[in-house]
Amino acid sequence: MKVAIDLENLEELVLTTMNNNIKSVVESQVEKIIRKKTDESVEKIIEKTVSEKFENYVNDYIMNTKIKTGGSYWSDEEEKEYTVEQFIKKELKDRLESKTLKVKSRNSSYTESVSFEEYINKQFDFDEMIKNDLDKFMDDIRKQVNKTMKEVFDTSTKNMLSNSVLSILTANETYRQIENNIKCIADKRE
């Protein structure tokens, strides 16, 4: 049995196959990148549009929605009609002029009128805030004083010990011989 293989067109087949594979891979990657960028752009556009529409809706509600106050069986106040914006401005003006706020009591659903000062004092414990800041400040100073004292003590102790050790060494006979030998070398004496 004899088998004959004709490889004349093998190079051309390999090149064609490789070009097709490369083309397919590149197209796939480009498609993924385009899809990703398109999704990101669409998401941003949708978020922006929704935000703008919501803002327009809220603004329209505030500017145009009518609310009625007073005129009920339980109220002596005459019935009035306001937009939400007008009502907010009216209430804000009333509160600033009267220097009081209506707040809910902590333990019940009833409201009570309190002055701005009372409200701020209830919301913030200034004594505690100042005490905490002062404690932190004093603690920082204490740490800095301790650090400085330790550095001064360490330096002083080191200098004192160095002088003491040097005094002990100079009193020693071996040290004096070494010192004399060094002088001899420096003076070129023998």
Accessible surface in RSA format (square Angstrom, percent):
REM  Atomic radii and reference values for relative SASA: ProtOr
REM  Chains: A
REM  Algorithm: Lee & Richards
REM  Probe-radius: 1.40
REM  Slices: 20
REM RES _ NUM      All-atoms   Total-Side   Main-Chain    Non-polar    All polar
REM                ABS   REL    ABS   REL    ABS   REL    ABS   REL    ABS   REL
RES MET A   1   227.32 117.7 134.65  89.1  92.67 220.6 117.76 100.1 109.56 145.1
RES LYS A   2   191.75  93.5 158.56  97.3  33.19  79.0 104.92  94.4  86.83  92.5
RES VAL A   3   111.53  73.4  79.14  71.6  32.39  78.0  82.24  71.5  29.29  79.4
RES ALA A   4    97.56  89.7  61.66  95.2  35.90  81.7  67.60  95.2  29.96  79.4
RES ILE A   5   132.83  75.6  99.84  74.4  32.99  79.5 103.64  74.6  29.18  79.2
RES ASP A   6   113.83  79.7  81.60  81.2  32.23  76.2  42.32  99.6  71.51  71.3
RES LEU A   7   110.41  61.5  92.53  66.2  17.88  45.0  94.26  66.2  16.16  43.5
RES GLU A   8   148.24  85.1 113.88  86.2  34.36  81.8  45.14  87.3 103.11  84.2
RES ASN A   9    98.05  67.6  95.62  92.4   2.43   5.8  16.18  38.9  81.86  79.1
RES LEU A  10    86.13  48.0  84.02  60.1   2.11   5.3  84.83  59.6   1.30   3.5
RES GLU A  11   130.81  75.1 122.65  92.8   8.15  19.4  49.05  94.9  81.76  66.8
RES GLU A  12   119.62  68.7 116.38  88.0   3.24   7.7  36.24  70.1  83.38  68.1
RES LEU A  13   113.93  63.5 113.25  81.0   0.68   1.7 113.70  79.8   0.24   0.6
RES VAL A  14    72.55  47.7  69.74  63.1   2.81   6.8  72.48  63.0   0.07   0.2
RES LEU A  15    95.19  53.0  95.19  68.1   0.00   0.0  95.19  66.8   0.00   0.0
RES THR A  16    70.48  50.1  66.83  67.8   3.65   8.7  52.13  70.0  18.35  27.7
RES THR A  17    75.69  53.8  72.87  73.9   2.82   6.7  51.74  69.5  23.95  36.2
RES MET A  18    99.20  51.4  98.46  65.2   0.75   1.8  80.12  68.1  19.08  25.3
RES ASN A  19    91.91  63.4  86.67  83.8   5.24  12.6  23.69  57.0  68.22  65.9
RES ASN A  20    88.39  61.0  82.52  79.7   5.86  14.1  22.96  55.3  65.43  63.2
RES ASN A  21    87.85  60.6  86.19  83.3   1.66   4.0  21.47  51.7  66.38  64.2
RES ILE A  22    97.77  55.6  96.67  72.0   1.11   2.7  97.76  70.4   0.01   0.0
RES LYS A  23   127.41  62.2 121.41  74.5   6.00  14.3  70.20  63.2  57.21  60.9
RES SER A  24    65.99  55.8  59.93  80.0   6.07  14.0  27.14  57.8  38.85  54.4
RES VAL A  25    91.58  60.3  88.91  80.5   2.67   6.4  91.58  79.6   0.00   0.0
RES VAL A  26    80.55  53.0  78.86  71.4   1.70   4.1  80.55  70.0   0.00   0.0
RES GLU A  27    96.61  55.5  90.29  68.3   6.32  15.1  42.79  82.8  53.82  43.9
RES SER A  28    48.82  41.3  41.85  55.9   6.97  16.1  28.39  60.5  20.42  28.6
RES GLN A  29    87.05  48.7  87.05  63.6   0.00   0.0  30.85  65.7  56.20  42.6
RES VAL A  30    72.20  47.5  71.66  64.9   0.54   1.3  72.20  62.7   0.00   0.0
RES GLU A  31    92.24  53.0  88.23  66.8   4.01   9.5  31.42  60.8  60.83  49.7
RES LYS A  32   118.98  58.0 113.35  69.5   5.63  13.4  70.87  63.8  48.11  51.2
RES ILE A  33   103.86  59.1 102.49  76.4   1.37   3.3 103.85  74.8   0.02   0.0
RES ILE A  34   103.93  59.1 101.41  75.5   2.52   6.1 103.82  74.8   0.11   0.3
RES ARG A  35   134.93  56.7 129.37  65.9   5.56  13.2  54.04  73.9  80.89  49.0
RES LYS A  36   127.94  62.4 122.56  75.2   5.39  12.8  70.74  63.7  57.20  60.9
RES LYS A  37   122.23  59.6 121.25  74.4   0.98   2.3  73.71  66.3  48.51  51.7
RES THR A  38    69.64  49.5  64.41  65.3   5.23  12.5  54.03  72.6  15.61  23.6
RES ASP A  39    84.60  59.3  79.80  79.4   4.81  11.4  27.20  64.0  57.40  57.3
RES GLU A  40    69.73  40.0  67.45  51.0   2.27   5.4  34.64  67.0  35.09  28.6
RES SER A  41    58.17  49.2  53.85  71.9   4.32   9.9  26.29  56.0  31.88  44.7
RES VAL A  42    71.24  46.9  70.58  63.9   0.67   1.6  71.24  61.9   0.00   0.0
RES GLU A  43   104.18  59.8 100.53  76.1   3.65   8.7  31.50  60.9  72.68  59.3
RES LYS A  44   144.92  70.7 140.14  86.0   4.78  11.4  87.24  78.5  57.68  61.4
RES ILE A  45   111.33  63.4 109.59  81.6   1.74   4.2 111.21  80.1   0.12   0.3
RES ILE A  46    96.62  55.0  94.80  70.6   1.82   4.4  96.62  69.6   0.00   0.0
RES GLU A  47   105.76  60.7  97.35  73.7   8.40  20.0  44.35  85.8  61.41  50.1
RES LYS A  48   134.96  65.8 128.09  78.6   6.87  16.3  77.82  70.0  57.13  60.9
RES THR A  49    59.84  42.6  59.68  60.5   0.16   0.4  44.14  59.3  15.70  23.7
RES VAL A  50    91.36  60.1  89.01  80.6   2.36   5.7  90.87  79.0   0.49   1.3
RES SER A  51    66.86  56.5  58.53  78.1   8.33  19.2  30.42  64.8  36.45  51.1
RES GLU A  52    83.81  48.1  82.38  62.3   1.43   3.4  34.50  66.7  49.31  40.3
RES LYS A  53   136.12  66.4 132.06  81.0   4.05   9.7  77.02  69.3  59.09  62.9
RES PHE A  54   133.67  66.9 128.91  79.8   4.76  12.4 132.84  80.5   0.82   2.4
RES GLU A  55   103.00  59.1  98.27  74.3   4.73  11.3  32.21  62.3  70.79  57.8
RES ASN A  56    90.14  62.2  85.71  82.8   4.43  10.7  25.72  61.9  64.42  62.3
RES TYR A  57   143.23  66.9 137.26  78.1   5.97  15.5 102.58  77.1  40.65  50.1
RES VAL A  58    52.92  34.8  52.34  47.4   0.58   1.4  52.92  46.0   0.00   0.0
RES ASN A  59    71.76  49.5  70.82  68.4   0.95   2.3  20.49  49.3  51.27  49.6
RES ASP A  60    78.37  54.9  72.79  72.5   5.58  13.2  22.52  53.0  55.85  55.7
RES TYR A  61   106.23  49.6 102.26  58.2   3.96  10.3  68.88  51.8  37.35  46.0
RES ILE A  62    54.05  30.8  54.05  40.3   0.00   0.0  54.05  38.9   0.00   0.0
RES MET A  63   103.46  53.6  92.95  61.5  10.51  25.0  84.48  71.8  18.99  25.2
RES ASN A  64    90.20  62.2  76.68  74.1  13.53  32.6  28.30  68.1  61.91  59.8
RES THR A  65    41.41  29.5  33.84  34.3   7.57  18.0  31.42  42.2   9.99  15.1
RES LYS A  66   119.99  58.5  96.21  59.0  23.78  56.6  58.00  52.2  61.99  66.0
RES ILE A  67    54.37  30.9  49.66  37.0   4.71  11.4  54.37  39.2   0.00   0.0
RES LYS A  68   137.13  66.9 106.63  65.4  30.50  72.6  56.25  50.6  80.87  86.1
RES THR A  69    28.56  20.3  22.58  22.9   5.97  14.2  28.15  37.8   0.41   0.6
RES GLY A  70    29.68  36.6   0.00   N/A  29.68  36.6   4.78  13.1  24.90  55.8
RES GLY A  71    44.01  54.3   0.00   N/A  44.01  54.3  14.10  38.7  29.91  67.0
RES SER A  72    61.77  52.2  45.19  60.3  16.57  38.2  46.35  98.7  15.42  21.6
RES TYR A  73   196.19  91.6 159.81  90.9  36.38  94.7 120.92  90.9  75.27  92.8
RES TRP A  74   225.81  90.6 190.74  92.3  35.07  82.3 168.94  90.1  56.87  92.3
RES SER A  75    42.79  36.2  26.46  35.3  16.33  37.6  23.06  49.1  19.73  27.6
RES ASP A  76   158.55 111.1 119.98 119.4  38.58  91.2  43.95 103.4 114.60 114.3
RES GLU A  77    91.31  52.4  78.05  59.1  13.26  31.6  37.85  73.2  53.46  43.7
RES GLU A  78   123.13  70.7 111.09  84.0  12.04  28.7  42.60  82.4  80.53  65.8
RES GLU A  79    99.26  57.0  76.11  57.6  23.15  55.1  23.97  46.4  75.29  61.5
RES LYS A  80    86.64  42.3  80.26  49.2   6.38  15.2  37.62  33.9  49.02  52.2
RES GLU A  81    97.60  56.0  69.41  52.5  28.19  67.1  22.51  43.5  75.10  61.3
RES TYR A  82    31.18  14.6  30.52  17.4   0.66   1.7  27.52  20.7   3.66   4.5
RES THR A  83    12.81   9.1  12.81  13.0   0.00   0.0  10.62  14.3   2.19   3.3
RES VAL A  84    24.07  15.8  24.07  21.8   0.00   0.0  24.07  20.9   0.00   0.0
RES GLU A  85    49.00  28.1  48.22  36.5   0.78   1.9  10.39  20.1  38.61  31.5
RES GLN A  86    95.76  53.5  90.98  66.5   4.78  11.4  30.91  65.8  64.85  49.2
RES PHE A  87    55.96  28.0  55.96  34.7   0.00   0.0  55.96  33.9   0.00   0.0
RES ILE A  88    94.42  53.7  91.29  68.0   3.13   7.5  93.68  67.5   0.74   2.0
RES LYS A  89   127.03  62.0 121.77  74.7   5.25  12.5  80.19  72.2  46.84  49.9
RES LYS A  90    61.63  30.1  55.46  34.0   6.17  14.7  44.01  39.6  17.62  18.8
RES GLU A  91    46.72  26.8  46.65  35.3   0.07   0.2  22.36  43.3  24.35  19.9
RES LEU A  92   104.54  58.2 101.08  72.3   3.46   8.7 103.94  73.0   0.61   1.6
RES LYS A  93   123.47  60.2 118.81  72.9   4.66  11.1  73.24  65.9  50.23  53.5
RES ASP A  94    48.19  33.8  44.56  44.4   3.63   8.6  16.41  38.6  31.78  31.7
RES ARG A  95    48.52  20.4  48.52  24.7   0.00   0.0  14.23  19.4  34.30  20.8
RES LEU A  96   103.94  57.9  93.01  66.5  10.92  27.5  93.26  65.5  10.67  28.7
RES GLU A  97   116.43  66.8  86.03  65.1  30.40  72.4  48.88  94.5  67.55  55.2
RES SER A  98    60.28  50.9  34.96  46.7  25.32  58.3  45.96  97.9  14.32  20.1
RES LYS A  99   140.72  68.7 139.74  85.7   0.99   2.4  82.11  73.9  58.61  62.4
RES THR A 100    42.67  30.4  42.67  43.3   0.00   0.0  32.97  44.3   9.71  14.7
RES LEU A 101    42.66  23.8  42.45  30.4   0.20   0.5  42.66  30.0   0.00   0.0
RES LYS A 102   127.70  62.3 101.87  62.5  25.83  61.5  51.06  46.0  76.64  81.6
RES VAL A 103    31.56  20.8  26.68  24.2   4.88  11.8  31.56  27.4   0.00   0.0
RES LYS A 104   146.40  71.4 126.65  77.7  19.75  47.0  74.08  66.7  72.32  77.0
RES SER A 105    33.64  28.4  27.55  36.8   6.08  14.0  17.05  36.3  16.59  23.2
RES ARG A 106   190.26  79.9 149.22  76.1  41.04  97.7  77.85 106.4 112.41  68.1
RES ASN A 107   152.70 105.3 114.86 111.0  37.84  91.1  38.71  93.2 113.99 110.2
RES SER A 108    51.66  43.7  31.85  42.5  19.81  45.6  37.78  80.5  13.87  19.4
RES SER A 109    89.43  75.6  69.43  92.7  20.00  46.1  43.54  92.7  45.89  64.3
RES TYR A 110   167.46  78.2 164.53  93.6   2.93   7.6 119.46  89.8  48.00  59.2
RES THR A 111    84.02  59.8  57.86  58.7  26.16  62.3  31.73  42.6  52.29  79.0
RES GLU A 112    70.37  40.4  62.83  47.5   7.54  17.9  26.82  51.9  43.55  35.6
RES SER A 113    76.31  64.5  47.42  63.3  28.90  66.6  26.83  57.1  49.48  69.3
RES VAL A 114     7.82   5.1   5.96   5.4   1.85   4.5   7.82   6.8   0.00   0.0
RES SER A 115    38.91  32.9  37.06  49.5   1.84   4.2  32.48  69.2   6.43   9.0
RES PHE A 116    65.22  32.6  64.32  39.8   0.90   2.3  64.44  39.1   0.77   2.2
RES GLU A 117   126.07  72.4 119.56  90.5   6.51  15.5  42.65  82.5  83.42  68.1
RES GLU A 118    89.97  51.7  87.45  66.2   2.52   6.0  33.19  64.2  56.78  46.4
RES TYR A 119    73.61  34.4  73.61  41.9   0.00   0.0  34.22  25.7  39.39  48.6
RES ILE A 120    76.23  43.4  76.23  56.8   0.00   0.0  76.23  54.9   0.00   0.0
RES ASN A 121    82.00  56.6  66.89  64.6  15.12  36.4  23.52  56.6  58.48  56.5
RES LYS A 122   102.50  50.0  79.15  48.6  23.35  55.6  69.73  62.8  32.77  34.9
RES GLN A 123    91.62  51.2  63.06  46.1  28.55  68.0   7.33  15.6  84.29  63.9
RES PHE A 124   103.62  51.8  99.27  61.5   4.35  11.3 101.89  61.8   1.73   5.0
RES ASP A 125    88.04  61.7  77.34  77.0  10.70  25.3  35.69  84.0  52.36  52.2
RES PHE A 126    90.10  45.1  87.05  53.9   3.05   7.9  87.05  52.8   3.05   8.7
RES ASP A 127   115.49  80.9 108.25 107.7   7.24  17.1  32.74  77.1  82.74  82.5
RES GLU A 128    79.18  45.5  78.24  59.2   0.93   2.2  29.13  56.3  50.05  40.9
RES MET A 129    96.31  49.9  93.08  61.6   3.23   7.7  90.87  77.3   5.44   7.2
RES ILE A 130   110.99  63.2 109.33  81.4   1.66   4.0 110.71  79.7   0.27   0.7
RES LYS A 131   113.49  55.4 109.80  67.4   3.69   8.8  82.30  74.1  31.19  33.2
RES ASN A 132    76.97  53.1  70.14  67.8   6.83  16.4  23.72  57.1  53.25  51.5
RES ASP A 133   101.00  70.7  95.13  94.7   5.87  13.9  27.32  64.3  73.68  73.5
RES LEU A 134   100.50  56.0  97.24  69.6   3.26   8.2  99.93  70.2   0.57   1.5
RES ASP A 135    70.96  49.7  64.78  64.5   6.18  14.6  27.59  64.9  43.38  43.3
RES LYS A 136   134.16  65.4 127.66  78.3   6.50  15.5 100.46  90.4  33.69  35.9
RES PHE A 137   115.33  57.7 112.81  69.9   2.52   6.5 114.97  69.7   0.36   1.0
RES MET A 138   106.43  55.1 104.15  68.9   2.28   5.4  92.36  78.5  14.07  18.6
RES ASP A 139    48.21  33.8  44.55  44.3   3.65   8.6  19.06  44.9  29.15  29.1
RES ASP A 140    66.71  46.7  60.41  60.1   6.30  14.9  26.13  61.5  40.58  40.5
RES ILE A 141    71.32  40.6  68.57  51.1   2.75   6.6  71.32  51.4   0.00   0.0
RES ARG A 142   126.06  52.9 121.25  61.8   4.81  11.4  67.31  92.0  58.75  35.6
RES LYS A 143   116.15  56.7 109.84  67.4   6.31  15.0  66.06  59.5  50.09  53.4
RES GLN A 144   103.59  57.9 100.80  73.7   2.79   6.6  44.33  94.4  59.26  44.9
RES VAL A 145    79.16  52.1  76.71  69.5   2.45   5.9  79.13  68.8   0.03   0.1
RES ASN A 146    78.97  54.5  73.08  70.6   5.89  14.2  24.89  59.9  54.08  52.3
RES LYS A 147   120.08  58.6 113.33  69.5   6.76  16.1  66.94  60.3  53.14  56.6
RES THR A 148    61.25  43.6  61.25  62.1   0.00   0.0  52.42  70.4   8.83  13.3
RES MET A 149   124.40  64.4 122.44  81.0   1.96   4.7  91.14  77.5  33.26  44.1
RES LYS A 150   130.50  63.7 124.43  76.3   6.06  14.4  99.89  89.9  30.60  32.6
RES GLU A 151    92.69  53.2  89.51  67.7   3.18   7.6  42.60  82.4  50.09  40.9
RES VAL A 152    93.88  61.8  89.40  80.9   4.48  10.8  93.31  81.1   0.57   1.5
RES PHE A 153   137.09  68.6 133.01  82.4   4.08  10.6 136.91  83.0   0.18   0.5
RES ASP A 154    63.03  44.1  56.51  56.2   6.52  15.4  29.04  68.4  33.98  33.9
RES THR A 155    78.12  55.6  75.39  76.4   2.73   6.5  53.14  71.4  24.98  37.8
RES SER A 156    64.35  54.4  56.46  75.3   7.89  18.2  25.63  54.6  38.72  54.2
RES THR A 157    38.98  27.7  37.65  38.2   1.33   3.2  33.95  45.6   5.03   7.6
RES LYS A 158   144.05  70.3 138.21  84.8   5.84  13.9  86.52  77.9  57.52  61.3
RES ASN A 159    80.29  55.4  78.73  76.1   1.57   3.8  20.60  49.6  59.69  57.7
RES MET A 160   117.55  60.9 112.08  74.2   5.47  13.0  76.84  65.3  40.71  53.9
RES LEU A 161    96.86  53.9  96.74  69.2   0.12   0.3  96.86  68.0   0.00   0.0
RES SER A 162    62.04  52.4  49.91  66.6  12.13  27.9  35.35  75.3  26.69  37.4
RES ASN A 163    97.24  67.1  94.56  91.4   2.68   6.5  25.58  61.6  71.66  69.3
RES SER A 164    50.83  43.0  43.47  58.0   7.36  17.0  26.30  56.0  24.53  34.4
RES VAL A 165    81.47  53.6  81.22  73.5   0.25   0.6  81.46  70.8   0.01   0.0
RES LEU A 166    94.13  52.4  92.96  66.5   1.17   2.9  93.57  65.7   0.56   1.5
RES SER A 167    69.19  58.5  60.06  80.2   9.14  21.0  33.97  72.3  35.22  49.3
RES ILE A 168   123.70  70.4 117.14  87.3   6.56  15.8 121.45  87.5   2.25   6.1
RES LEU A 169    80.45  44.8  80.35  57.5   0.10   0.3  80.45  56.5   0.00   0.0
RES THR A 170    58.62  41.7  51.56  52.3   7.06  16.8  38.53  51.7  20.09  30.4
RES ALA A 171    73.00  67.1  49.73  76.7  23.27  52.9  59.10  83.2  13.90  36.8
RES ASN A 172    72.30  49.9  62.87  60.8   9.43  22.7  14.88  35.8  57.42  55.5
RES GLU A 173   101.47  58.3  98.86  74.8   2.61   6.2  52.62 101.8  48.84  39.9
RES THR A 174    80.54  57.3  79.97  81.1   0.57   1.4  49.55  66.6  30.99  46.8
RES TYR A 175    62.41  29.1  59.97  34.1   2.44   6.3  35.50  26.7  26.91  33.2
RES ARG A 176   106.23  44.6 105.92  54.0   0.31   0.7  42.99  58.8  63.24  38.3
RES GLN A 177   100.94  56.4  99.03  72.4   1.91   4.5  27.83  59.2  73.11  55.4
RES ILE A 178    92.70  52.8  92.20  68.7   0.50   1.2  92.70  66.8   0.00   0.0
RES GLU A 179    70.23  40.3  67.87  51.3   2.36   5.6  16.47  31.9  53.75  43.9
RES ASN A 180    80.92  55.8  80.05  77.4   0.87   2.1  20.08  48.3  60.84  58.8
RES ASN A 181    89.64  61.8  88.27  85.3   1.37   3.3  19.39  46.7  70.25  67.9
RES ILE A 182   106.44  60.6 105.80  78.8   0.64   1.5 105.95  76.3   0.49   1.3
RES LYS A 183   106.22  51.8 103.74  63.6   2.48   5.9  60.09  54.1  46.13  49.1
RES CYS A 184    39.58  29.9  39.51  44.1   0.07   0.2  10.12  25.6  29.46  31.8
RES ILE A 185   136.45  77.6 121.82  90.8  14.63  35.3 127.76  92.0   8.68  23.6
RES ALA A 186    79.84  73.4  44.20  68.2  35.64  81.1  54.20  76.3  25.64  67.9
RES ASP A 187    85.31  59.8  58.42  58.1  26.88  63.6  18.40  43.3  66.90  66.7
RES LYS A 188   185.41  90.5 153.63  94.3  31.78  75.7 105.12  94.6  80.29  85.5
RES ARG A 189   138.61  58.2 125.17  63.8  13.44  32.0  59.38  81.2  79.23  48.0
RES GLU A 190   217.98 125.1 139.44 105.5  78.53 187.0  84.08 162.6 133.90 109.3
END  Absolute sums over single chains surface
CHAIN  1 A    17874.9      16099.8       1775.1      10781.6       7093.3
END  Absolute sums over all chains
TOTAL         17874.9      16099.8       1775.1      10781.6       7093.3
